[in-house]
């Protein structure tokens, strides 16, 4: 199994706070979870408002059977659509993929 964890630091955009953008990202990632069959488990978590400002805003925590499944997810249209959205609202990204 492969665990894929991606963290984003988000920004405020026109009419949307950083937190609003995190909620929208969480909602949009539901489409990825529903449509990417290689994704065995997906979870989106939003940083606590009481946590330090230096923390990342949002994290995607995903499980895959294999690295091939992770690679298929990366090019899936639902993931690409989500990636286009997140690219507009992120300031930083960090990722780790590991076997478990």
Phi and psi restraints in degrees (range 20) as a CNS / XPLOR table:
assign (resid 1 and name C) (resid 2 and name N)
       (resid 2 and name CA) (resid 2 and name C) 1.0 -118.1 20.0 2
assign (resid 2 and name N) (resid 2 and name CA)
       (resid 2 and name C) (resid 3 and name N) 1.0 129.2 20.0 2
assign (resid 2 and name C) (resid 3 and name N)
       (resid 3 and name CA) (resid 3 and name C) 1.0 -101.1 20.0 2
assign (resid 3 and name N) (resid 3 and name CA)
       (resid 3 and name C) (resid 4 and name N) 1.0 127.0 20.0 2
assign (resid 3 and name C) (resid 4 and name N)
       (resid 4 and name CA) (resid 4 and name C) 1.0 -117.7 20.0 2
assign (resid 4 and name N) (resid 4 and name CA)
       (resid 4 and name C) (resid 5 and name N) 1.0 112.9 20.0 2
assign (resid 4 and name C) (resid 5 and name N)
       (resid 5 and name CA) (resid 5 and name C) 1.0 -118.5 20.0 2
assign (resid 5 and name N) (resid 5 and name CA)
       (resid 5 and name C) (resid 6 and name N) 1.0 123.3 20.0 2
assign (resid 5 and name C) (resid 6 and name N)
       (resid 6 and name CA) (resid 6 and name C) 1.0 -124.2 20.0 2
assign (resid 6 and name N) (resid 6 and name CA)
       (resid 6 and name C) (resid 7 and name N) 1.0 130.4 20.0 2
assign (resid 6 and name C) (resid 7 and name N)
       (resid 7 and name CA) (resid 7 and name C) 1.0 -117.4 20.0 2
assign (resid 7 and name N) (resid 7 and name CA)
       (resid 7 and name C) (resid 8 and name N) 1.0 141.3 20.0 2
assign (resid 7 and name C) (resid 8 and name N)
       (resid 8 and name CA) (resid 8 and name C) 1.0 -126.6 20.0 2
assign (resid 8 and name N) (resid 8 and name CA)
       (resid 8 and name C) (resid 9 and name N) 1.0 140.0 20.0 2
assign (resid 8 and name C) (resid 9 and name N)
       (resid 9 and name CA) (resid 9 and name C) 1.0 -98.4 20.0 2
assign (resid 9 and name N) (resid 9 and name CA)
       (resid 9 and name C) (resid 10 and name N) 1.0 122.3 20.0 2
assign (resid 9 and name C) (resid 10 and name N)
       (resid 10 and name CA) (resid 10 and name C) 1.0 -101.7 20.0 2
assign (resid 10 and name N) (resid 10 and name CA)
       (resid 10 and name C) (resid 11 and name N) 1.0 164.3 20.0 2
assign (resid 10 and name C) (resid 11 and name N)
       (resid 11 and name CA) (resid 11 and name C) 1.0 -121.4 20.0 2
assign (resid 11 and name N) (resid 11 and name CA)
       (resid 11 and name C) (resid 12 and name N) 1.0 165.3 20.0 2
assign (resid 11 and name C) (resid 12 and name N)
       (resid 12 and name CA) (resid 12 and name C) 1.0 -77.2 20.0 2
assign (resid 12 and name N) (resid 12 and name CA)
       (resid 12 and name C) (resid 13 and name N) 1.0 145.2 20.0 2
assign (resid 12 and name C) (resid 13 and name N)
       (resid 13 and name CA) (resid 13 and name C) 1.0 -128.4 20.0 2
assign (resid 13 and name N) (resid 13 and name CA)
       (resid 13 and name C) (resid 14 and name N) 1.0 176.9 20.0 2
assign (resid 13 and name C) (resid 14 and name N)
       (resid 14 and name CA) (resid 14 and name C) 1.0 -53.2 20.0 2
assign (resid 14 and name N) (resid 14 and name CA)
       (resid 14 and name C) (resid 15 and name N) 1.0 113.4 20.0 2
assign (resid 14 and name C) (resid 15 and name N)
       (resid 15 and name CA) (resid 15 and name C) 1.0 79.3 20.0 2
assign (resid 15 and name N) (resid 15 and name CA)
       (resid 15 and name C) (resid 16 and name N) 1.0 -1.2 20.0 2
assign (resid 15 and name C) (resid 16 and name N)
       (resid 16 and name CA) (resid 16 and name C) 1.0 -130.3 20.0 2
assign (resid 16 and name N) (resid 16 and name CA)
       (resid 16 and name C) (resid 17 and name N) 1.0 127.7 20.0 2
assign (resid 16 and name C) (resid 17 and name N)
       (resid 17 and name CA) (resid 17 and name C) 1.0 -76.1 20.0 2
assign (resid 17 and name N) (resid 17 and name CA)
       (resid 17 and name C) (resid 18 and name N) 1.0 169.3 20.0 2
assign (resid 17 and name C) (resid 18 and name N)
       (resid 18 and name CA) (resid 18 and name C) 1.0 -56.0 20.0 2
assign (resid 18 and name N) (resid 18 and name CA)
       (resid 18 and name C) (resid 19 and name N) 1.0 -43.7 20.0 2
assign (resid 18 and name C) (resid 19 and name N)
       (resid 19 and name CA) (resid 19 and name C) 1.0 -65.7 20.0 2
assign (resid 19 and name N) (resid 19 and name CA)
       (resid 19 and name C) (resid 20 and name N) 1.0 -42.1 20.0 2
assign (resid 19 and name C) (resid 20 and name N)
       (resid 20 and name CA) (resid 20 and name C) 1.0 -58.7 20.0 2
assign (resid 20 and name N) (resid 20 and name CA)
       (resid 20 and name C) (resid 21 and name N) 1.0 -42.2 20.0 2
assign (resid 20 and name C) (resid 21 and name N)
       (resid 21 and name CA) (resid 21 and name C) 1.0 -65.2 20.0 2
assign (resid 21 and name N) (resid 21 and name CA)
       (resid 21 and name C) (resid 22 and name N) 1.0 -35.8 20.0 2
assign (resid 21 and name C) (resid 22 and name N)
       (resid 22 and name CA) (resid 22 and name C) 1.0 -64.1 20.0 2
assign (resid 22 and name N) (resid 22 and name CA)
       (resid 22 and name C) (resid 23 and name N) 1.0 -42.8 20.0 2
assign (resid 22 and name C) (resid 23 and name N)
       (resid 23 and name CA) (resid 23 and name C) 1.0 -63.8 20.0 2
assign (resid 23 and name N) (resid 23 and name CA)
       (resid 23 and name C) (resid 24 and name N) 1.0 -40.1 20.0 2
assign (resid 23 and name C) (resid 24 and name N)
       (resid 24 and name CA) (resid 24 and name C) 1.0 -66.1 20.0 2
assign (resid 24 and name N) (resid 24 and name CA)
       (resid 24 and name C) (resid 25 and name N) 1.0 -40.9 20.0 2
assign (resid 24 and name C) (resid 25 and name N)
       (resid 25 and name CA) (resid 25 and name C) 1.0 -62.7 20.0 2
assign (resid 25 and name N) (resid 25 and name CA)
       (resid 25 and name C) (resid 26 and name N) 1.0 -42.4 20.0 2
assign (resid 25 and name C) (resid 26 and name N)
       (resid 26 and name CA) (resid 26 and name C) 1.0 -60.4 20.0 2
assign (resid 26 and name N) (resid 26 and name CA)
       (resid 26 and name C) (resid 27 and name N) 1.0 -44.2 20.0 2
assign (resid 26 and name C) (resid 27 and name N)
       (resid 27 and name CA) (resid 27 and name C) 1.0 -62.5 20.0 2
assign (resid 27 and name N) (resid 27 and name CA)
       (resid 27 and name C) (resid 28 and name N) 1.0 -44.5 20.0 2
assign (resid 27 and name C) (resid 28 and name N)
       (resid 28 and name CA) (resid 28 and name C) 1.0 -68.7 20.0 2
assign (resid 28 and name N) (resid 28 and name CA)
       (resid 28 and name C) (resid 29 and name N) 1.0 -30.9 20.0 2
assign (resid 28 and name C) (resid 29 and name N)
       (resid 29 and name CA) (resid 29 and name C) 1.0 -70.8 20.0 2
assign (resid 29 and name N) (resid 29 and name CA)
       (resid 29 and name C) (resid 30 and name N) 1.0 -22.0 20.0 2
assign (resid 29 and name C) (resid 30 and name N)
       (resid 30 and name CA) (resid 30 and name C) 1.0 -56.3 20.0 2
assign (resid 30 and name N) (resid 30 and name CA)
       (resid 30 and name C) (resid 31 and name N) 1.0 -35.0 20.0 2
assign (resid 30 and name C) (resid 31 and name N)
       (resid 31 and name CA) (resid 31 and name C) 1.0 -65.4 20.0 2
assign (resid 31 and name N) (resid 31 and name CA)
       (resid 31 and name C) (resid 32 and name N) 1.0 -37.4 20.0 2
assign (resid 31 and name C) (resid 32 and name N)
       (resid 32 and name CA) (resid 32 and name C) 1.0 -65.2 20.0 2
assign (resid 32 and name N) (resid 32 and name CA)
       (resid 32 and name C) (resid 33 and name N) 1.0 -47.8 20.0 2
assign (resid 32 and name C) (resid 33 and name N)
       (resid 33 and name CA) (resid 33 and name C) 1.0 -58.1 20.0 2
assign (resid 33 and name N) (resid 33 and name CA)
       (resid 33 and name C) (resid 34 and name N) 1.0 -41.9 20.0 2
assign (resid 33 and name C) (resid 34 and name N)
       (resid 34 and name CA) (resid 34 and name C) 1.0 -72.7 20.0 2
assign (resid 34 and name N) (resid 34 and name CA)
       (resid 34 and name C) (resid 35 and name N) 1.0 -24.4 20.0 2
assign (resid 34 and name C) (resid 35 and name N)
       (resid 35 and name CA) (resid 35 and name C) 1.0 -113.1 20.0 2
assign (resid 35 and name N) (resid 35 and name CA)
       (resid 35 and name C) (resid 36 and name N) 1.0 -12.5 20.0 2
assign (resid 35 and name C) (resid 36 and name N)
       (resid 36 and name CA) (resid 36 and name C) 1.0 -101.6 20.0 2
assign (resid 36 and name N) (resid 36 and name CA)
       (resid 36 and name C) (resid 37 and name N) 1.0 102.7 20.0 2
assign (resid 36 and name C) (resid 37 and name N)
       (resid 37 and name CA) (resid 37 and name C) 1.0 -66.0 20.0 2
assign (resid 37 and name N) (resid 37 and name CA)
       (resid 37 and name C) (resid 38 and name N) 1.0 -25.8 20.0 2
assign (resid 37 and name C) (resid 38 and name N)
       (resid 38 and name CA) (resid 38 and name C) 1.0 -71.0 20.0 2
assign (resid 38 and name N) (resid 38 and name CA)
       (resid 38 and name C) (resid 39 and name N) 1.0 -20.6 20.0 2
assign (resid 38 and name C) (resid 39 and name N)
       (resid 39 and name CA) (resid 39 and name C) 1.0 -79.9 20.0 2
assign (resid 39 and name N) (resid 39 and name CA)
       (resid 39 and name C) (resid 40 and name N) 1.0 106.5 20.0 2
assign (resid 39 and name C) (resid 40 and name N)
       (resid 40 and name CA) (resid 40 and name C) 1.0 -77.7 20.0 2
assign (resid 40 and name N) (resid 40 and name CA)
       (resid 40 and name C) (resid 41 and name N) 1.0 -34.1 20.0 2
assign (resid 40 and name C) (resid 41 and name N)
       (resid 41 and name CA) (resid 41 and name C) 1.0 -152.4 20.0 2
assign (resid 41 and name N) (resid 41 and name CA)
       (resid 41 and name C) (resid 42 and name N) 1.0 134.1 20.0 2
assign (resid 41 and name C) (resid 42 and name N)
       (resid 42 and name CA) (resid 42 and name C) 1.0 -135.6 20.0 2
assign (resid 42 and name N) (resid 42 and name CA)
       (resid 42 and name C) (resid 43 and name N) 1.0 138.9 20.0 2
assign (resid 42 and name C) (resid 43 and name N)
       (resid 43 and name CA) (resid 43 and name C) 1.0 -141.5 20.0 2
assign (resid 43 and name N) (resid 43 and name CA)
       (resid 43 and name C) (resid 44 and name N) 1.0 142.1 20.0 2
assign (resid 43 and name C) (resid 44 and name N)
       (resid 44 and name CA) (resid 44 and name C) 1.0 -118.6 20.0 2
assign (resid 44 and name N) (resid 44 and name CA)
       (resid 44 and name C) (resid 45 and name N) 1.0 128.9 20.0 2
assign (resid 44 and name C) (resid 45 and name N)
       (resid 45 and name CA) (resid 45 and name C) 1.0 -124.0 20.0 2
assign (resid 45 and name N) (resid 45 and name CA)
       (resid 45 and name C) (resid 46 and name N) 1.0 143.3 20.0 2
assign (resid 45 and name C) (resid 46 and name N)
       (resid 46 and name CA) (resid 46 and name C) 1.0 -112.8 20.0 2
assign (resid 46 and name N) (resid 46 and name CA)
       (resid 46 and name C) (resid 47 and name N) 1.0 134.5 20.0 2
assign (resid 46 and name C) (resid 47 and name N)
       (resid 47 and name CA) (resid 47 and name C) 1.0 -58.1 20.0 2
assign (resid 47 and name N) (resid 47 and name CA)
       (resid 47 and name C) (resid 48 and name N) 1.0 141.0 20.0 2
assign (resid 47 and name C) (resid 48 and name N)
       (resid 48 and name CA) (resid 48 and name C) 1.0 -63.9 20.0 2
assign (resid 48 and name N) (resid 48 and name CA)
       (resid 48 and name C) (resid 49 and name N) 1.0 140.8 20.0 2
assign (resid 48 and name C) (resid 49 and name N)
       (resid 49 and name CA) (resid 49 and name C) 1.0 -61.9 20.0 2
assign (resid 49 and name N) (resid 49 and name CA)
       (resid 49 and name C) (resid 50 and name N) 1.0 -25.8 20.0 2
assign (resid 49 and name C) (resid 50 and name N)
       (resid 50 and name CA) (resid 50 and name C) 1.0 -86.6 20.0 2
assign (resid 50 and name N) (resid 50 and name CA)
       (resid 50 and name C) (resid 51 and name N) 1.0 -7.4 20.0 2
assign (resid 50 and name C) (resid 51 and name N)
       (resid 51 and name CA) (resid 51 and name C) 1.0 -75.7 20.0 2
assign (resid 51 and name N) (resid 51 and name CA)
       (resid 51 and name C) (resid 52 and name N) 1.0 161.9 20.0 2
assign (resid 51 and name C) (resid 52 and name N)
       (resid 52 and name CA) (resid 52 and name C) 1.0 -57.9 20.0 2
assign (resid 52 and name N) (resid 52 and name CA)
       (resid 52 and name C) (resid 53 and name N) 1.0 145.0 20.0 2
assign (resid 52 and name C) (resid 53 and name N)
       (resid 53 and name CA) (resid 53 and name C) 1.0 -63.8 20.0 2
assign (resid 53 and name N) (resid 53 and name CA)
       (resid 53 and name C) (resid 54 and name N) 1.0 -20.7 20.0 2
assign (resid 53 and name C) (resid 54 and name N)
       (resid 54 and name CA) (resid 54 and name C) 1.0 -73.7 20.0 2
assign (resid 54 and name N) (resid 54 and name CA)
       (resid 54 and name C) (resid 55 and name N) 1.0 -12.3 20.0 2
assign (resid 54 and name C) (resid 55 and name N)
       (resid 55 and name CA) (resid 55 and name C) 1.0 -69.0 20.0 2
assign (resid 55 and name N) (resid 55 and name CA)
       (resid 55 and name C) (resid 56 and name N) 1.0 158.7 20.0 2
assign (resid 55 and name C) (resid 56 and name N)
       (resid 56 and name CA) (resid 56 and name C) 1.0 -72.3 20.0 2
assign (resid 56 and name N) (resid 56 and name CA)
       (resid 56 and name C) (resid 57 and name N) 1.0 157.1 20.0 2
assign (resid 56 and name C) (resid 57 and name N)
       (resid 57 and name CA) (resid 57 and name C) 1.0 -80.2 20.0 2
assign (resid 57 and name N) (resid 57 and name CA)
       (resid 57 and name C) (resid 58 and name N) 1.0 -40.9 20.0 2
assign (resid 57 and name C) (resid 58 and name N)
       (resid 58 and name CA) (resid 58 and name C) 1.0 -147.2 20.0 2
assign (resid 58 and name N) (resid 58 and name CA)
       (resid 58 and name C) (resid 59 and name N) 1.0 149.5 20.0 2
assign (resid 58 and name C) (resid 59 and name N)
       (resid 59 and name CA) (resid 59 and name C) 1.0 -134.7 20.0 2
assign (resid 59 and name N) (resid 59 and name CA)
       (resid 59 and name C) (resid 60 and name N) 1.0 142.2 20.0 2
assign (resid 59 and name C) (resid 60 and name N)
       (resid 60 and name CA) (resid 60 and name C) 1.0 -107.0 20.0 2
assign (resid 60 and name N) (resid 60 and name CA)
       (resid 60 and name C) (resid 61 and name N) 1.0 127.6 20.0 2
assign (resid 60 and name C) (resid 61 and name N)
       (resid 61 and name CA) (resid 61 and name C) 1.0 -120.8 20.0 2
assign (resid 61 and name N) (resid 61 and name CA)
       (resid 61 and name C) (resid 62 and name N) 1.0 114.9 20.0 2
assign (resid 61 and name C) (resid 62 and name N)
       (resid 62 and name CA) (resid 62 and name C) 1.0 -130.1 20.0 2
assign (resid 62 and name N) (resid 62 and name CA)
       (resid 62 and name C) (resid 63 and name N) 1.0 144.3 20.0 2
assign (resid 62 and name C) (resid 63 and name N)
       (resid 63 and name CA) (resid 63 and name C) 1.0 -116.0 20.0 2
assign (resid 63 and name N) (resid 63 and name CA)
       (resid 63 and name C) (resid 64 and name N) 1.0 136.8 20.0 2
assign (resid 63 and name C) (resid 64 and name N)
       (resid 64 and name CA) (resid 64 and name C) 1.0 -132.5 20.0 2
assign (resid 64 and name N) (resid 64 and name CA)
       (resid 64 and name C) (resid 65 and name N) 1.0 150.4 20.0 2
assign (resid 64 and name C) (resid 65 and name N)
       (resid 65 and name CA) (resid 65 and name C) 1.0 -67.6 20.0 2
assign (resid 65 and name N) (resid 65 and name CA)
       (resid 65 and name C) (resid 66 and name N) 1.0 -34.3 20.0 2
assign (resid 65 and name C) (resid 66 and name N)
       (resid 66 and name CA) (resid 66 and name C) 1.0 -152.7 20.0 2
assign (resid 66 and name N) (resid 66 and name CA)
       (resid 66 and name C) (resid 67 and name N) 1.0 168.7 20.0 2
assign (resid 66 and name C) (resid 67 and name N)
       (resid 67 and name CA) (resid 67 and name C) 1.0 -66.6 20.0 2
assign (resid 67 and name N) (resid 67 and name CA)
       (resid 67 and name C) (resid 68 and name N) 1.0 -30.5 20.0 2
assign (resid 67 and name C) (resid 68 and name N)
       (resid 68 and name CA) (resid 68 and name C) 1.0 -63.3 20.0 2
assign (resid 68 and name N) (resid 68 and name CA)
       (resid 68 and name C) (resid 69 and name N) 1.0 -38.7 20.0 2
assign (resid 68 and name C) (resid 69 and name N)
       (resid 69 and name CA) (resid 69 and name C) 1.0 -66.1 20.0 2
assign (resid 69 and name N) (resid 69 and name CA)
       (resid 69 and name C) (resid 70 and name N) 1.0 -39.9 20.0 2
assign (resid 69 and name C) (resid 70 and name N)
       (resid 70 and name CA) (resid 70 and name C) 1.0 -61.2 20.0 2
assign (resid 70 and name N) (resid 70 and name CA)
       (resid 70 and name C) (resid 71 and name N) 1.0 -43.2 20.0 2
assign (resid 70 and name C) (resid 71 and name N)
       (resid 71 and name CA) (resid 71 and name C) 1.0 -64.8 20.0 2
assign (resid 71 and name N) (resid 71 and name CA)
       (resid 71 and name C) (resid 72 and name N) 1.0 -37.7 20.0 2
assign (resid 71 and name C) (resid 72 and name N)
       (resid 72 and name CA) (resid 72 and name C) 1.0 -64.7 20.0 2
assign (resid 72 and name N) (resid 72 and name CA)
       (resid 72 and name C) (resid 73 and name N) 1.0 -40.1 20.0 2
assign (resid 72 and name C) (resid 73 and name N)
       (resid 73 and name CA) (resid 73 and name C) 1.0 -59.2 20.0 2
assign (resid 73 and name N) (resid 73 and name CA)
       (resid 73 and name C) (resid 74 and name N) 1.0 -42.0 20.0 2
assign (resid 73 and name C) (resid 74 and name N)
       (resid 74 and name CA) (resid 74 and name C) 1.0 -59.3 20.0 2
assign (resid 74 and name N) (resid 74 and name CA)
       (resid 74 and name C) (resid 75 and name N) 1.0 -32.4 20.0 2
assign (resid 74 and name C) (resid 75 and name N)
       (resid 75 and name CA) (resid 75 and name C) 1.0 -104.0 20.0 2
assign (resid 75 and name N) (resid 75 and name CA)
       (resid 75 and name C) (resid 76 and name N) 1.0 2.1 20.0 2
assign (resid 75 and name C) (resid 76 and name N)
       (resid 76 and name CA) (resid 76 and name C) 1.0 -66.3 20.0 2
assign (resid 76 and name N) (resid 76 and name CA)
       (resid 76 and name C) (resid 77 and name N) 1.0 139.4 20.0 2
assign (resid 76 and name C) (resid 77 and name N)
       (resid 77 and name CA) (resid 77 and name C) 1.0 -55.8 20.0 2
assign (resid 77 and name N) (resid 77 and name CA)
       (resid 77 and name C) (resid 78 and name N) 1.0 -36.7 20.0 2
assign (resid 77 and name C) (resid 78 and name N)
       (resid 78 and name CA) (resid 78 and name C) 1.0 -65.6 20.0 2
assign (resid 78 and name N) (resid 78 and name CA)
       (resid 78 and name C) (resid 79 and name N) 1.0 -39.3 20.0 2
assign (resid 78 and name C) (resid 79 and name N)
       (resid 79 and name CA) (resid 79 and name C) 1.0 -70.1 20.0 2
assign (resid 79 and name N) (resid 79 and name CA)
       (resid 79 and name C) (resid 80 and name N) 1.0 -40.4 20.0 2
assign (resid 79 and name C) (resid 80 and name N)
       (resid 80 and name CA) (resid 80 and name C) 1.0 -61.2 20.0 2
assign (resid 80 and name N) (resid 80 and name CA)
       (resid 80 and name C) (resid 81 and name N) 1.0 -41.4 20.0 2
assign (resid 80 and name C) (resid 81 and name N)
       (resid 81 and name CA) (resid 81 and name C) 1.0 -63.3 20.0 2
assign (resid 81 and name N) (resid 81 and name CA)
       (resid 81 and name C) (resid 82 and name N) 1.0 -44.5 20.0 2
assign (resid 81 and name C) (resid 82 and name N)
       (resid 82 and name CA) (resid 82 and name C) 1.0 -62.4 20.0 2
assign (resid 82 and name N) (resid 82 and name CA)
       (resid 82 and name C) (resid 83 and name N) 1.0 -43.0 20.0 2
assign (resid 82 and name C) (resid 83 and name N)
       (resid 83 and name CA) (resid 83 and name C) 1.0 -60.0 20.0 2
assign (resid 83 and name N) (resid 83 and name CA)
       (resid 83 and name C) (resid 84 and name N) 1.0 -37.9 20.0 2
assign (resid 83 and name C) (resid 84 and name N)
       (resid 84 and name CA) (resid 84 and name C) 1.0 -64.2 20.0 2
assign (resid 84 and name N) (resid 84 and name CA)
       (resid 84 and name C) (resid 85 and name N) 1.0 -39.9 20.0 2
assign (resid 84 and name C) (resid 85 and name N)
       (resid 85 and name CA) (resid 85 and name C) 1.0 -66.3 20.0 2
assign (resid 85 and name N) (resid 85 and name CA)
       (resid 85 and name C) (resid 86 and name N) 1.0 -48.9 20.0 2
assign (resid 85 and name C) (resid 86 and name N)
       (resid 86 and name CA) (resid 86 and name C) 1.0 -65.5 20.0 2
assign (resid 86 and name N) (resid 86 and name CA)
       (resid 86 and name C) (resid 87 and name N) 1.0 -31.0 20.0 2
assign (resid 86 and name C) (resid 87 and name N)
       (resid 87 and name CA) (resid 87 and name C) 1.0 -60.9 20.0 2
assign (resid 87 and name N) (resid 87 and name CA)
       (resid 87 and name C) (resid 88 and name N) 1.0 -29.8 20.0 2
assign (resid 87 and name C) (resid 88 and name N)
       (resid 88 and name CA) (resid 88 and name C) 1.0 -77.2 20.0 2
assign (resid 88 and name N) (resid 88 and name CA)
       (resid 88 and name C) (resid 89 and name N) 1.0 -21.1 20.0 2
assign (resid 88 and name C) (resid 89 and name N)
       (resid 89 and name CA) (resid 89 and name C) 1.0 -118.5 20.0 2
assign (resid 89 and name N) (resid 89 and name CA)
       (resid 89 and name C) (resid 90 and name N) 1.0 -2.1 20.0 2
assign (resid 89 and name C) (resid 90 and name N)
       (resid 90 and name CA) (resid 90 and name C) 1.0 -95.4 20.0 2
assign (resid 90 and name N) (resid 90 and name CA)
       (resid 90 and name C) (resid 91 and name N) 1.0 151.7 20.0 2
assign (resid 90 and name C) (resid 91 and name N)
       (resid 91 and name CA) (resid 91 and name C) 1.0 -112.5 20.0 2
assign (resid 91 and name N) (resid 91 and name CA)
       (resid 91 and name C) (resid 92 and name N) 1.0 -25.9 20.0 2
assign (resid 91 and name C) (resid 92 and name N)
       (resid 92 and name CA) (resid 92 and name C) 1.0 -147.7 20.0 2
assign (resid 92 and name N) (resid 92 and name CA)
       (resid 92 and name C) (resid 93 and name N) 1.0 156.8 20.0 2
assign (resid 92 and name C) (resid 93 and name N)
       (resid 93 and name CA) (resid 93 and name C) 1.0 -142.1 20.0 2
assign (resid 93 and name N) (resid 93 and name CA)
       (resid 93 and name C) (resid 94 and name N) 1.0 140.9 20.0 2
assign (resid 93 and name C) (resid 94 and name N)
       (resid 94 and name CA) (resid 94 and name C) 1.0 -136.9 20.0 2
assign (resid 94 and name N) (resid 94 and name CA)
       (resid 94 and name C) (resid 95 and name N) 1.0 145.4 20.0 2
assign (resid 94 and name C) (resid 95 and name N)
       (resid 95 and name CA) (resid 95 and name C) 1.0 -146.2 20.0 2
assign (resid 95 and name N) (resid 95 and name CA)
       (resid 95 and name C) (resid 96 and name N) 1.0 149.2 20.0 2
assign (resid 95 and name C) (resid 96 and name N)
       (resid 96 and name CA) (resid 96 and name C) 1.0 -143.8 20.0 2
assign (resid 96 and name N) (resid 96 and name CA)
       (resid 96 and name C) (resid 97 and name N) 1.0 140.6 20.0 2
assign (resid 96 and name C) (resid 97 and name N)
       (resid 97 and name CA) (resid 97 and name C) 1.0 -125.1 20.0 2
assign (resid 97 and name N) (resid 97 and name CA)
       (resid 97 and name C) (resid 98 and name N) 1.0 126.0 20.0 2
assign (resid 97 and name C) (resid 98 and name N)
       (resid 98 and name CA) (resid 98 and name C) 1.0 -144.2 20.0 2
assign (resid 98 and name N) (resid 98 and name CA)
       (resid 98 and name C) (resid 99 and name N) 1.0 155.7 20.0 2
assign (resid 98 and name C) (resid 99 and name N)
       (resid 99 and name CA) (resid 99 and name C) 1.0 -83.9 20.0 2
assign (resid 99 and name N) (resid 99 and name CA)
       (resid 99 and name C) (resid 100 and name N) 1.0 142.6 20.0 2
